[in-house]
């Protein structure tokens, strides 16, 4: 027989900035009591990457597409249970029809909390969008694209469970909203100020799109810095990094229960809108299982930095003129860098890369190399290989768009891959060059050569001082950090937000 499960309501719902929105009750069942193969068959439901959300914003800016935010009412209740699945729940408190507790309610829909609820809703939403003329991008399953008869991009949307972010002209947005409302109830939220934890503002007059998380940063400061905020000019200093990059003795270890909570909260912030803290957060995350008070202070210093720059975010704009690297400031490009053997414990190198469209960061990563690199050229070469993963993704998505985005992102033209190491660029261009120095490199790191030969990327030179990927590989001074952040579109956005009626 099926298990009985029941949960309670959540009475209050807030806006993204933490202010009260409305009272709301929701029945949530205890899905953890379900058994696989008896109460559910499939549970997988895709979710979009933050790269996809940022790419949509950049495309919307490049093609001057207005943004729309929609919300689906009772999304999970639109799904259907699999054939042969039978489940029951207790009578909800306050809605008892029979006094006999042995009498339950049979579920006809996958309520919130059921293991298959997300998968069932995803299937319904997917087919509704297909019927409306949209196709799912094969490179990003929650990114949907619609093109007109001439092959030009008509609409682009990202779906995050029951939230939908749409970039389309008003006529197309109105048509799509009408089509979806035939299948389930969709509310037009009016503006995109609060989408899935992000503060998104579009200023059509200035031609910019801004994404930030000021409310989330304030929540971090209130939670982990109860005694007030004394801001820092950088996330982590070179002195602090060198002092902490060691293995603690057993008697030095003093674990703090909040350490991993702070690291997790900062990783989320870094992966959404604050890439400049990614190096510091990844470095401190290495000591989550073995740390003491000094590491806790370092993590709180990162929070102090973001709290002091709480009004910073990523700005996407399109302007004419020359950029810092001597190329059109509006062109897309990927920048890669590495810091050779900077990890004292493993002697591995730190790599990082960032892809920019419309002068704003779209995709970025930072991490340690999987192998010990024998030279700075080798570490830069490995960094270039990792950055080609982003290039292949951007190329695949751009082919699905059917539009010329930001000058070079067309699906056909190679994407510039900027390196500040000439020898690494030579290795990527001529794989057989200097074979005695690079023949030991693992075959998987030859991927950059294949991407160049297939026309996915083309090698380009960038001065070291103008390489924004330097942010992901080492601690920087306040002046240089601010300059490189500007190359990724990270700046104070407090004066760039339009009023609600100016959307």
Secondary structure, DSSP 8 states (H G I E B T S, - for coil): -----------EEE-TTS-EEEE----B--GGG--BTTTBS--------HHHHHHHHHHHHHTT--EEEEEETTGGGG----TT---EEE--TT--S-S-TT-EEE-SS--BT-TTHHHHHHHHHHHHHHHTT-EEETTEEEEEEEE-TTS-EEEEEEEETTEEEEEE-HHHHHHHHHHHHTTS-EEE-SS-SSBTTBEEEEETTTTEEEEE-HHHHHHHHHHH-TT-----SSSS-HHHHHHH-S---GGG----TTHHHHHHHHHHHHHHT-GGGHHHHHHHHTTTTS--HHHHHHHHHHHHHHHHTTTEEEEEE---SB-TTSSBTT--EEEEEEETT--TTT---EEEEEEEETTEEEEEEEEE-SS--SSHHHHHHHHHHHHHHHHHHHHHHHHHHTS-BTTTBSSSS-EEEEES-HHHHHHHH-TTTTHHHHTTS-GGGGHHHHHHHTTSEEEEE--GGG-GGGGGTS---HHHHHHHHHHTTEEE-TTT---GGG-
